[in-house]
Amino acid sequence: MKHLLTSIIVFSSIYSFGQNCTTESLLQKPGTWKETSGGMQGVAAADLAKEKKTVAFINSMIKSKYSPIAVNATANGGYNRSESNMPVNSYTYSIIPLESYCDGNMIKTAGETESYFSIGINSFFDEIYDTAQGDRELQEGFNVLSQMPRLKDGYYYFDEKKIPLVLGGTGKSNAWLITYDGKLPWAYVTKKEFLEKRKKNLSVQMDMDASGIKDVLKNIEIEKGFKETEYKNDADKLQRYMKMDYLPSKERYGKQLAEIDKRYKPVFDKVDDLLKMPATELNQYAIVKMDPKDGLSYLFTTEDDPFAKILIKPNPAYFNKKLPRSAPQFFTVYIRGNHNDPVVAKFMADIIKAIDFNVLKNILGKEPNQPVAQAKATPPAKPIAIKPVIEIKAYDIYKNEPSKGFKQTDVSQLKNVAQLPAAVNSKIKAKALSIRLTASTIVGYLNELQNDVEKNLDQQQTKNTQIIYAKVKSAPVDLADLGIWLYYKGATKEALWCLSKAASMAPTNDYIISNLTGIMNLAHAEARALPLHRYLKTKYPVNTTILNNLGQALYALGEISNSKTVLDSCIKIYAYHPQANYTRAIIAEKEGKNGEATAFIQKSIKGSYSDKTNEFAQRKGIKLDYSNLLNRYRPTTNEYINPARFRPPAQCKNVFEAEKLEAEWDEWKNTMQEIIAKINGGLSTASSDFQQQSQKQIQHKTSASGFSFGPLHGKAEKLYKVYLDKIAAVQEEAQFYLDHTYKMDKTSIETNHESKIAEIEKKYASMSGEGKGSYSEARCNELNAENNNYLELMAGINNAFNNRFSEPLRSLNIEAMYWSQMMPGPEGSREMLYYDRAIFAVNPLQINSTFIQPCEQNQNGSAGKLEAEMPDPYCPISFKFKVQFVKINGDCGKFEVELEFEGLVLNLERDFVQKKSTIAFGAGISLDLQNKVDDISQNVIVPGKVVELVEFGGGGVGVKAQGFIEIDSDGVSDFGLRGEASVEGVFTDKGDLKISGKMGVNSGVDITPSPAVQGIGNTLNDAFLR
């Protein structure tokens, strides 16, 4: 996708010597002008010749009125093959200026720049030429813009944007659009069009949601047919099957299908109600945003909403199809740069003055063989200045961005540390590779596997499996799901029994078989799993879970080339698959391709953080830019601090509200003092606790009390530093802005105000006096009007600063508070970090309001008492979320899973500090996992309390948002949300088995099995040879 707004960095190195180099002398220094031919790709020769004429014409126009000052300017044209859906060719004219600067008394030319100017010919977002594709087609149904251009003086302009600069700081960008009179090369979508399309898309989404369940119901009927044939001479068995398996399964999945209908009905009703709006409203432009309370609905909003999406569609009628494809039919003018740099600011101002907008408009639809008579250069009109208003703009603290100055490790410095898997018994490998399962042979294969697993159980494990089977024997899918979590509890034999038993009970259920093979991989029974992997791949060739697990099995068997091919096909579908990329990194290293290995590791970490992957990168010497890789979204929705609660009152913009607002500000300041005093008290207590905990740790070196070895600590450490670095950068930028831009704006406003006030006083002083009458009311009116104007201007620059810096700093510090509670170390240490950030979260760098009382008597103002309570720190992973079949909650030291089946609540808990394990049915039945220390059981019975279902991450679990959990040998390393249709997740993937809300087990080489687990795998593989 091409974008009008691009970020350009160009590298070079030029310098010269001078005396007393200053900004003033730089702005007198002549620059240089260079023209290059630019890039070209796939353009027909005849079209290319015409396009070059247009670019040459624009270049001539610019050169006639622009002389470079203090920059080395390079102008060029860019010509690209246009897509078949585009009625015109798209090409550009651009200028890249390398700025001069002073280094002591030496004048140097920058080695890189983010300044950029372009005139695009028929060039804008590619989406204006096409209908929505992919996720967007199913969501909004149309392509989107973030803002509407405004028409003035015959041209369209876009609002000036503040833009982050890759090299640090903030710049600005401006854009204009020159089109046929009053027309746009795209069309806006009406509310009626959106609603009608949304209704169709909801039907598609609903069908997709239900398709997996319908497949299961279909398989149930197929299985019933098999059982009727199998038990045709045994009525009792058939009756038992119908009662215990067929009818309960059909009823359960029938209920799930009904739940989908129930979930979608109010959404359809909402759309139908909106379609009943008056025609005048239905014909308005559709500007929408996702309803935060409902992941299936959209809300109509306004353009100034930070989450607004302006819907557009192609407008083929705009384009004159009789013209050559190379003919200019609209122009985009775009410029960006660091306007705080005087050299850049001059370049930006001079280059815009050199554009003759009338000339560009005159050559629309023409081939500029001869220069057009140039009208007087008139820069496009800017919008009329409006009074600034307070606005809290959304700040994307979760967006990945590269760290300033980050440099990737040179490939030549990387180490080779990977080890290929140990050789497998050749006879076992040969048999695994030779078996090809079919629908008719898989039943026997699964029964044989289940028998081998059962033979490997000891007396206690046999008892455990009997308890489990008695509870869920009529529900093979639930039995299989239970097996997955038993594996993560360390009960590998019981896990394999549950999964193999479930598969033998339901041999047509590919979801169960897929997870069975994943757990078999993790138990190092890859040889025995391989025939099942291949069987599944023939049925689901684009399922990333199946492709990954097949690739991992081939890798473990030493089939490196075949493994590479399969893993590459997995990564092609889901680029950031964590396990597939990790294993590919190992293969790439063994091929001597450490550059590729680095790329695979980066994609693995971007897909999901794992300590194992991170450790592998460190051992190789790969530097990872965590700021640009880690998913920053919180695993929970708990709010540490409600930012609105601590924001100050509104800026004063009117003298008649001054007294009331000043009282509110005084109360806010008092509240801030109280809160900060409480925070400092908490910080002092935490510091004392930390000292005591540290002393205790020194005295009892084996004690783990108060330490967090649990979920997410590796990721938390890195994200905490990412946010601290960003806080420091924003603070530095804010201080510079305060000392320069803000100071100049404030001085200008105050100087002008003082002059106006003096004029008013002078005017009425000469008019008043004995015999001249009283003008006190007129004087007060003028003074109040001027003071109101001053207050509005001051409120404008204050709000601009607070919105640009204060609110981001508040949000960034809140995130640092949040992640501080997942850091490793004593509790006191975490609380110190928490309180340290809390001070800046509740009261960041803030510009307070200015007040002026009115000329006449003001009304009394007062403010109510504000709440000064500061929330105490708590563990941010006391979380709950639903994945339909499982409810999960935990805290800083524990990870707890609660599954609810019909008539059964199963609670699994892993304590990462005390290393205890618990598996409890209800309140009193417990499995013995032989979790003993010095022959003393460490198991604990946990009451079977059913927790409240809470939407995970605010996104729910539906067709468009799926929760994922990454678990390695140390516990939970990462979790979050993934969109099903575009970025695949662990629970459901695009192309995966349509079992809504179920979990797909992705195996990988980063899981290190215990000797006992390794032994289980060997036993199952060896059974191949009988």
MILUMDO-498559 format. One record per residue (C-alpha): x, y, z. Coordinates in pm, whole numbers, padded with zeros to 5 digits, always signed. Layout:
N
XYZ/...
***
This chain:
1026
+00000+00000+00000/+00137+00335-00100/+00092+00629+00131/+00105+00997+00070/+00260+01051+00411/+00599+00883+00406/+00903+00894+00633/+01230+00941+00448/+01581+00917+00593/+01875+00970+00361/+02238+00911+00459/+02548+01101+00348/+02831+01307+00498/+02948+01650+00380/+03115+01935+00569/+03306+02259+00515/+03496+02509+00727/+03382+02855+00817/+03427+03119+01082/+03177+03201+01357/+02915+02966+01224/+02573+03086+01339/+02212+03028+01239/+02214+03368+01070/+02520+03284+00864/+02376+02947+00771/+02063+03114+00635/+02284+03318+00401/+02475+03015+00272/+02384+02911-00086/+02287+02549-00118/+02324+02309-00407/+02075+02165-00655/+02102+01820-00804/+01867+01633-01036/+01853+01255-01073/+01651+01036-01302/+01470+00857-01018/+01340+00504-01008/+01116+00341-01267/+00954+00001-01276/+00711-00169-01513/+00600+00144-01703/+00531+00128-02076/+00785+00328-02281/+00520+00558-02434/+00366+00633-02092/+00708+00683-01933/+00805+00947-02192/+00487+01146-02120/+00527+01114-01745/+00883+01243-01765/+00756+01549-01954/+00513+01626-01672/+00784+01582-01408/+01024+01800-01609/+00755+02069-01632/+00705+02065-01254/+01082+02072-01199/+01108+02377-01427/+00831+02553-01233/+01004+02490-00899/+01353+02590-01022/+01223+02917-01165/+01126+03040-00819/+01335+02842-00573/+01705+02869-00489/+01837+02633-00222/+01962+02802+00095/+02165+02599+00345/+02050+02269+00194/+02179+02027-00065/+01858+01956-00256/+01814+01648-00474/+01515+01643-00711/+01396+01332-00889/+01097+01160-01041/+00955+00824-00941/+00764+00609-01192/+00590+00285-01098/+00366+00036-01270/+00005+00101-01174/-00233-00173-01073/-00497-00291-01318/-00779-00144-01109/-00635+00208-01142/-00769+00416-01435/-00449+00626-01441/-00076+00594-01389/+00059+00719-01057/+00399+00890-01034/+00578+01154-00826/+00819+01445-00827/+01014+01480-00503/+01289+01685-00338/+01507+01561-00052/+01707+01838+00124/+02016+01760+00332/+02040+02053+00575/+02352+02244+00677/+02424+02291+01048/+02694+02431+01275/+02934+02199+01453/+03141+02451+01646/+03274+02682+01375/+03250+02410+01115/+02958+02402+00871/+02845+02047+00809/+02576+01893+00598/+02349+01648+00775/+02406+01283+00704/+02033+01213+00726/+01708+01405+00699/+01340+01361+00755/+01253+01668+00550/+01068+01573+00236/+00869+01744-00037/+00668+01582-00314/+00411+01654-00580/+00221+01338-00659/+00059+01300-00999/-00254+01085-00967/-00091+00968-00645/-00275+00929-00315/-00364+00628-00103/-00404+00334-00340/-00730+00246-00163/-00915+00529-00340/-00901+00319-00657/-01035-00006-00510/-01299-00154-00286/-01209-00267+00065/-01011-00589+00093/-00936-00844+00365/-01040-00755+00720/-01164-00411+00619/-01410-00562+00373/-01568-00765+00654/-01546-00491+00918/-01623-00138+00797/-01696-00271+00448/-01524+00028+00284/-01181+00190+00278/-01119+00474+00522/-00957+00815+00558/-00855+00973+00888/-00958+01327+00787/-01155+01511+00520/-00984+01771+00304/-01138+02124+00307/-01215+02316-00010/-01105+02677-00022/-01007+02908-00311/-01035+02622-00559/-00798+02382-00379/-00836+02124-00108/-00615+02137+00199/-00565+01892+00485/-00528+02013+00842/-00168+02058+00948/-00039+01757+01140/+00212+01727+01418/+00425+01424+01331/+00679+01222+01529/+01024+01226+01376/+01216+00901+01358/+01532+01079+01466/+01357+01228+01771/+01138+01527+01837/+00825+01641+01659/+00778+01804+01322/+00482+01904+01111/+00338+01814+00775/+00107+01991+00530/-00080+01853+00233/-00295+01993-00047/-00503+01834-00319/-00550+01994-00663/-00842+01846-00855/-01098+01922-01124/-01326+02198-00993/-01513+02092-00680/-01455+01721-00736/-01264+01447-00555/-01106+01130-00698/-01299+00929-00439/-01659+00934-00314/-01786+00938+00042/-02005+00654+00162/-02351+00739+00299/-02483+00608+00628/-02740+00405+00435/-02472+00238+00222/-02268+00155+00532/-02564+00009+00723/-02676-00205+00429/-02321-00335+00381/-02280-00388+00754/-02595-00602+00762/-02457-00826+00487/-02119-00849+00660/-02282-00944+00990/-02450-01232+00813/-02112-01346+00680/-01950-01310+01024/-02233-01499+01187/-02199-01782+00934/-01822-01793+00996/-01881-01801+01371/-02129-02084+01336/-01947-02285+01070/-01720-02464+01315/-02012-02572+01531/-02207-02681+01224/-01906-02887+01118/-01902-03053+01460/-02275-03127+01438/-02217-03273+01092/-01934-03491+01228/-02160-03603+01513/-02412-03723+01258/-02137-03903+01061/-02013-04067+01380/-02371-04170+01460/-02388-04347+01124/-02069-04538+01204/-02199-04635+01549/-02534-04752+01409/-02345-04983+01175/-02103-05093+01447/-02380-05167+01702/-02647-05295+01464/-02651-05627+01651/-02614-05475+01999/-02915-05261+02088/-02791-05194+02442/-02462-05044+02325/-02638-04836+02063/-02885-04710+02321/-02601-04629+02563/-02413-04443+02287/-02724-04245+02192/-02794-04153+02553/-02440-04087+02679/-02269-03945+02371/-02479-03860+02068/-02775-03682+02230/-02571-03484+02491/-02317-03374+02227/-02587-03273+01983/-02771-03081+02254/-02456-02904+02376/-02345-02786+02032/-02703-02702+01943/-02706-02470+02243/-02381-02310+02126/-02537-02250+01785/-02838-02090+01954/-02602-01870+02161/-02450-01734+01842/-02797-01644+01713/-02870-01480+02048/-02547-01277+02036/-02604-01148+01684/-02977-01070+01705/-02948-00740+01901/-02675-00627+01661/-02898-00692+01360/-03185-00516+01541/-02965-00213+01603/-02876-00190+01233/-03243-00229+01133/-03340+00053+01371/-03074+00282+01224/-03197+00209+00873/-03530+00362+00978/-03371+00707+01024/-03502+00989+00802/-03369+00992+00445/-03186+01319+00508/-02983+01156+00784/-02927+00829+00596/-02781+01029+00306/-02520+01195+00531/-02157+01088+00506/-02074+00783+00717/-01809+00852+00980/-01785+00555+01215/-01593+00401+01502/-01608+00062+01671/-01848+00048+01965/-01615-00016+02264/-01899-00196+02445/-01981-00427+02156/-01718-00583+01931/-01974-00634+01652/-02130-00286+01632/-02020+00052+01500/-02120+00399+01617/-02168+00704+01397/-01940+00985+01511/-01786+01311+01392/-01465+01386+01209/-01295+01532+01517/-01329+01203+01708/-00972+01061+01739/-01109+00713+01658/-01315+00829+01360/-01299+00642+01029/-01428+00833+00728/-01561+00580+00481/-01480+00619+00111/-01529+00428-00213/-01391+00457-00568/-01526+00738-00786/-01462+00622-01146/-01676+00908-01279/-01407+01155-01170/-01155+01027-01424/-01166+01113-01794/-01115+00771-01954/-01047+00926-02296/-00717+01068-02172/-00387+00876-02174/-00315+00696-01847/-00014+00923-01798/-00219+01247-01810/-00235+01429-01474/-00590+01422-01340/-00510+01537-00986/-00204+01650-00788/-00113+01602-00424/+00135+01842-00268/+00300+01719+00049/+00576+01856+00271/+00712+01750+00607/+01003+01841+00832/+01126+01966+01166/+00982+02319+01155/+01167+02404+01478/+01495+02396+01281/+01538+02738+01112/+01706+02583+00805/+01425+02333+00759/+01162+02598+00826/+01310+02815+00550/+01322+02525+00307/+00957+02444+00377/+00844+02805+00339/+01049+02872+00025/+00945+02554-00156/+00573+02619-00097/+00615+02974-00232/+00769+02827-00546/+00456+02624-00627/+00214+02790-00865/-00110+02617-00772/-00295+02786-01058/-00048+02646-01310/-00087+02294-01173/-00465+02325-01190/-00444+02450-01550/-00254+02140-01671/-00501+01889-01528/-00607+01662-01813/-00334+01796-02042/+00013+01701-02157/+00247+01991-02075/+00443+02005-02404/+00507+02376-02358/+00527+02566-02031/+00189+02709-01942/+00177+03085-01890/+00236+03115-01522/-00010+03303-01312/+00107+03483-01006/+00216+03231-00747/-00047+03216-00478/+00001+02974-00195/-00319+02794-00101/-00528+02966+00158/-00499+02833+00508/-00809+02780+00717/-00938+03078+00908/-00789+03079+01256/-01039+02961+01511/-01037+03003+01884/-00854+02711+02041/-01066+02480+02253/-00969+02222+02512/-00933+01877+02363/-00796+01555+02507/-00653+01365+02214/-00586+00994+02221/-00217+00910+02247/-00115+00571+02115/+00111+00452+02396/+00082+00096+02263/+00224+00165+01918/+00557+00001+01843/+00830+00243+01745/+01203+00197+01685/+01439+00304+01961/+01642+00612+01880/+01996+00517+01784/+01929+00142+01790/+02173-00052+01572/+02134-00415+01478/+02426-00645+01557/+02647-00698+01254/+02597-01049+01116/+02971-01113+01127/+02965-01073+01509/+02690-01331+01572/+02772-01662+01736/+02656-02008+01635/+02492-02164+01940/+02208-02386+01812/+02215-02762+01845/+02032-02992+01605/+01817-03268+01760/+01974-03599+01855/+01956-03873+01595/+01640-04086+01606/+01639-04467+01581/+01649-04528+01207/+01384-04800+01215/+01143-04580+01413/+01204-04290+01175/+01156-04507+00866/+00825-04642+00994/+00701-04294+01088/+00782-04166+00739/+00624-04463+00565/+00276-04458+00725/+00000-04275+00536/-00326-04264+00728/-00672-04246+00573/-01021-04204+00715/-01054-04582+00727/-00716-04658+00890/-00695-04373+01142/-00943-04537+01381/-00720-04839+01435/-00409-04619+01464/-00571-04407+01738/-00695-04713+01931/-00347-04863+01920/-00194-04538+02040/-00443-04512+02325/-00364-04864+02437/+00010-04789+02440/-00046-04476+02649/-00264-04663+02897/-00004-04936+02940/+00246-04670+03045/+00038-04548+03344/+00125-04646+03699/-00134-04730+03965/-00193-04373+04084/-00210-04235+03731/-00461-04504+03637/-00673-04396+03934/-00648-04032+03824/-00764-04110+03471/-01055-04314+03602/-01174-04016+03808/-01146-03788+03506/-01322-04028+03271/-01609-04079+03512/-01673-03704+03505/-01643-03628+03132/-01683-03962+02952/-01972-03830+02744/-01779-03526+02620/-01463-03612+02422/-01387-03250+02336/-01396-03149+02703/-01179-03451+02788/-00925-03339+02527/-00928-02979+02652/-00861-03108+03001/-00566-03305+02866/-00406-02985+02732/-00410-02816+03071/-00293-03130+03248/+00015-03124+03028/+00091-02767+03131/+00051-02881+03492/+00326-03137+03441/+00092-03437+03442/+00213-03554+03102/+00094-03916+03118/-00255-03819+03232/-00260-03549+02961/-00170-03795+02686/-00427-04042+02818/-00704-03778+02808/-00616-03670+02454/-00563-04017+02310/-00881-04144+02478/-01078-03848+02342/-00936-03909+01993/-01026-04278+02003/-01377-04183+02118/-01418-03926+01838/-01183-04023+01551/-01357-03782+01314/-01292-03482+01538/-00985-03319+01383/-00967-03053+01655/-00895-03324+01915/-00643-03499+01689/-00463-03170+01619/-00413-03100+01988/-00317-03461+02057/-00036-03433+01801/+00079-03101+01948/+00109-03249+02297/+00279-03560+02154/+00541-03331+01998/+00595-03161+02332/+00628-03503+02497/+00890-03596+02235/+00674-03859+02070/+00713-03688+01731/+00769-04014+01542/+00440-04155+01664/+00266-03822+01591/+00403-03775+01237/+00144-03990+01053/-00133-03794+01229/+00031-03460+01137/+00041-03560+00771/-00317-03688+00780/-00433-03349+00914/-00226-03152+00662/-00400-03321+00369/-00731-03196+00508/-00617-02849+00627/-00327-02734+00408/-00340-02370+00527/-00386-02431+00899/-00086-02274+01072/-00120-02481+01389/-00109-02804+01188/+00171-02678+00962/+00381-02568+01259/+00336-02895+01446/+00420-03097+01133/+00732-02885+01079/+00839-02933+01442/+00795-03311+01419/+01000-03331+01098/+01271-03118+01262/+01287-03349+01565/+01321-03651+01335/+01617-03490+01156/+01422-03414+00835/+01561-03060+00831/+01497-02980+00464/+01135-03100+00479/+01086-02921+00811/+01212-02597+00661/+00968-02623+00368/+00668-02681+00596/+00764-02411+00848/+00815-02160+00566/+00463-02233+00441/+00334-02172+00795/+00521-01841+00822/+00395-01735+00479/+00039-01754+00617/+00117-01612+00963/+00439-01411+00946/+00487-01381+01324/+00421-01740+01431/+00637-01763+01748/+00733-02131+01741/+00771-02166+01363/+01002-01862+01348/+01208-01984+01644/+01280-02320+01482/+01347-02155+01145/+01607-01938+01317/+01791-02252+01430/+01775-02401+01080/+01896-02074+00925/+02194-02067+01162/+02287-02422+01065/+02274-02313+00700/+02522-02034+00778/+02254-01766+00732/+02273-01567+01053/+02108-01266+00891/+01799-01476+00827/+01822-01623+01176/+01808-01271+01320/+01498-01186+01118/+01323-01505+01231/+01402-01436+01598/+01267-01082+01568/+00944-01210+01414/+00911-01475+01684/+00943-01214+01962/+00700-00984+01781/+00447-01266+01761/+00477-01345+02130/+00745-01290+02394/+00918-01596+02538/+01215-01609+02774/+01348-01903+02573/+01350-01709+02247/+01500-01407+02420/+01775-01619+02577/+01856-01773+02239/+01893-01423+02091/+02123-01320+02376/+02342-01628+02338/+02380-01554+01967/+02457-01188+02038/+02144-01061+01858/+02036-00721+01985/+01657-00687+02002/+01477-00353+01981/+01205-00433+02233/+01037-00097+02178/+00973-00194+01817/+00890-00561+01880/+00701-00632+02201/+00324-00626+02209/+00253-00351+02464/-00113-00423+02532/-00198-00498+02893/-00306-00850+02975/-00585-00708+03194/-00830-00419+03190/-00777-00314+03553/-00737+00063+03581/-00459+00172+03811/-00539+00537+03777/-00833+00694+03602/-00659+00979+03414/-00974+01192+03405/-00990+01183+03783/-00661+01366+03820/-00681+01603+03526/-00702+01971+03625/-01010+02186+03560/-01064+02356+03225/-00852+02653+03121/-01021+02986+03178/-01135+03149+02851/-01379+03411+02978/-01354+03673+03251/-01705+03594+03376/-01607+03236+03462/-01272+03335+03615/-01373+03337+03982/-01549+02999+03971/-01268+02833+03773/-01000+02985+03993/-01171+02829+04295/-01175+02491+04116/-00808+02525+04033/-00723+02612+04395/-00911+02303+04514/-00736+02088+04251/-00395+02215+04366/-00479+02135+04729/-00594+01786+04630/-00272+01727+04435/-00069+01823+04742/-00264+01573+04954/-00230+01293+04699/+00140+01351+04646/+00193+01353+05022/+00019+01013+05042/+00225+00880+04754/+00545+00996+04921/+00430+00821+05238/+00376+00502+05042/+00717+00542+04879/+00883+00581+05220/+00707+00269+05354/+00798+00070+05042/+01161+00177+05077/+01167+00056+05439/+01000-00273+05341/+01252-00321+05062/+01544-00280+05302/+01394-00537+05542/+01318-00781+05261/+01670-00743+05122/+01822-00810+05465/+01600-01115+05505/+01707-01241+05165/+02074-01200+05257/+02019-01392+05582/+01810-01666+05419/+01954-01705+05073/+01723-01990+04979/+01407-01804+05069/+01181-01706+04781/+00932-01518+04995/+00817-01190+04845/+00984-01252+04513/+00808-01277+04179/+00944-01559+03966/+00611-01590+03792/+00426-01484+03481/+00552-01221+03243/+00845-01091+03449/+01082-01112+03152/+00854-00908+02930/+00771-00666+03213/+01137-00579+03272/+01179-00485+02909/+00853-00293+02871/+00919-00097+03190/+01247+00028+03043/+01079+00102+02708/+00828+00328+02885/+01096+00497+03099/+01298+00577+02786/+00990+00720+02617/+00906+00926+02926/+01256+01075+02926/+01232+01160+02555/+00890+01327+02591/+01008+01524+02897/+01313+01648+02709/+01102+01751+02411/+00848+01918+02641/+01115+02124+02815/+01260+02238+02482/+00912+02330+02358/+00846+02520+02682/+01172+02715+02659/+01129+02807+02293/+00796+02771+02110/+00571+02821+02412/+00781+03105+02547/+00774+03290+02213/+00398+03235+02169/+00328+03355+02522/+00548+03663+02486/+00377+03756+02159/+00027+03713+02306/+00110+03911+02621/+00283+04194+02433/-00013+04233+02199/-00256+04219+02492/-00074+04484+02689/-00073+04710+02383/-00450+04667+02328/-00530+04731+02693/-00316+05048+02686/-00501+05171+02374/-00841+05114+02538/-00737+05294+02856/-00593+05583+02654/-00910+05610+02444/-01145+05635+02740/-00911+05853+02943/-00940+06124+02674/-01319+06082+02652/-01392+06093+03025/-01381+06381+03265/-01592+06671+03385/-01855+06768+03133/-01769+06479+02897/-02009+06217+03033/-01948+05861+03159/-01818+05585+02937/-01752+05329+03212/-01989+05065+03067/-01846+05096+02716/-01493+05087+02855/-01568+04772+03058/-01721+04605+02756/-01408+04666+02550/-01176+04561+02831/-01376+04243+02891/-01375+04164+02518/-00998+04208+02490/-00935+04012+02810/-01157+03731+02679/-00956+03727+02357/-00633+03710+02559/-00765+03432+02782/-00876+03225+02482/-00536+03260+02317/-00358+03166+02639/-00595+02872+02690/-00514+02765+02336/-00136+02749+02382/-00175+02598+02731/-00407+02326+02603/-00176+02265+02306/+00111+02201+02547/-00091+01993+02791/-00247+01777+02518/+00083+01731+02340/+00299+01659+02644/+00111+01637+02977/-00143+01375+02875/+00113+01149+02703/+00337+01177+03010/+00044+01083+03233/-00041+00781+03017/+00321+00666+02987/+00373+00684+03363/+00052+00487+03424/+00184+00214+03195/+00515+00214+03384/+00321+00179+03711/+00129-00114+03567/+00429-00311+03441/+00634-00233+03753/+00412-00473+03946/+00518-00766+03725/+00889-00702+03774/+01100-00964+03953/+01236-00884+04296/+01105-00814+04646/+00757-00669+04684/+00903-00355+04841/+01114-00295+04530/+00810-00320+04303/+00611-00085+04523/+00894+00171+04519/+00884+00170+04139/+00505+00198+04150/+00496+00502+04380/+00786+00668+04201/+00590+00666+03873/+00261+00752+04048/+00388+01098+04140/+00434+01186+03771/+00116+01007+03663/-00115+01212+03883/+00064+01542+03825/+00281+01549+03511/+00444+01860+03370/+00137+02084+03347/+00068+02448+03251/-00196+02601+03475/-00466+02843+03372/-00442+03223+03359/-00721+03424+03527/-00846+03782+03479/-01144+03915+03671/-01410+04109+03477/-01421+04484+03476/-01751+04485+03673/-01853+04282+03975/-01800+03908+03925/-02028+03634+04058/-01901+03438+04353/-01739+03109+04263/-01671+02803+04470/-01558+02445+04418/-01653+02123+04587/-01406+01907+04776/-01216+01663+04550/-01142+01306+04654/-00774+01269+04746/-00754+00892+04777/-00463+00727+04599/-00517+00361+04497/-00274+00118+04653/-00055-00100+04432/-00185-00445+04361/-00083-00729+04137/-00191-00649+03781/-00239-01013+03693/-00526-01075+03926/-00711-01129+03603/-01006-01316+03464/-01095-01371+03104/-01302-01610+02902/-01215-01829+02608/-01559-01989+02601/-01457-02318+02753/-01206-02198+03010/-01191-01926+03272/-00849-01815+03387/-00732-01601+03675/-00406-01553+03851/-00182-01322+04046/+00185-01229+04052/+00293-01568+04178/+00023-01803+04056/-00143-01903+03734/-00486-02055+03781/-00720-02212+03530/-01082-02297+03590/-01275-02503+03337/-01648-02553+03361/-01818-02855+03209/-02170-02978+03263/-02191-03077+03628/-01817-03027+03686/-01591-02740+03779/-01222-02818+03745/-00963-02590+03900/-00595-02604+03803/-00338-02391+03979/+00034-02352+03946/+00220-02164+04216/+00541-02024+04066/+00689-01920+04399/+00629-02229+04613/+00627-02467+04314/+00304-02629+04431/+00053-02794+04200/-00318-02831+04248/-00586-03005+04051/-00925-03004+04225/-01273-03115+04121/-01535-02908+04299/-01444-02857+04664/-01330-03199+04775/-01205-03436+04506/-00837-03400+04425/-00598-03575+04188/-00261-03681+04321/+00002-03568+04071/+00276-03718+04288/+00400-03364+04346/+00616-03440+04649/+00915-03285+04821/+01093-03520+05065/+00795-03757+05033/+00557-03483+05149/+00275-03395+04908/+00275-03031+04801/-00077-03048+04656/-00354-02828+04788/-00730-02871+04759/-00882-02556+04610/-01254-02475+04644/-01438-02495+04313/-01568-02141+04305/-01694-02032+03965/-01548-01690+03882/-01743-01425+03697/-01686-01422+03322/-01508-01105+03217/-01426-01000+02863/-01055-01043+02799/-00881-00715+02720/-01214-00550+02645/-01223-00733+02317/-01420-01044+02402/-01367-01371+02227/-01542-01369+01895/-01457-01407+01532/-01242-01093+01528/-01056-01105+01861/-00903-01410+02023/-00705-01433+02344/-00375-01617+02344/-00150-01748+02620/+00216-01836+02572/+00341-02086+02829/+00699-02203+02845/+00875-02416+03104/+00885-02125+03351/+00517-02043+03322/+00328-01773+03138/+00559-01560+02925/+00308-01358+02725/-00058-01320+02650/-00285-01079+02474/-00527-01047+02183/-00491-01142+01819/-00736-01071+01540/-00852-01397+01387/-00890-01286+01028/-00561-01103+00978/-00314-01210+01245/-00364-01563+01363/-00361-01656+01728/-00313-01959+01947/-00684-02012+02003/-00834-01985+01654/-00665-01908+01327/-00776-01804+00983/-00802-02132+00799/-00799-02328+01124/-01057-02575+01244/-01384-02395+01292/-01425-02480+01658/-01515-02143+01810/-01312-02046+02112/-01103-02363+02130/-00729-02376+02179/-00480-02500+01921/-00160-02640+02070/+00148-02507+01888/+00454-02711+01972/+00807-02579+01947/+01170-02655+02026/+01179-02390+02300/+01002-02628+02544/+01266-02830+02729/+01116-03160+02852/+01205-03314+03184/+01375-03657+03177/+01041-03813+03275/+00863-03647+02984/+01144-03748+02748/+01099-04104+02869/+00727-04099+02787/+00803-03992+02431/+01066-04261+02390/+00825-04525+02517/+00556-04429+02266/+00806-04411+01980/+00958-04749+02073/+00611-04907+02066/+00623-04849+01690/+00863-05142+01653/+00647-05414+01807/
***
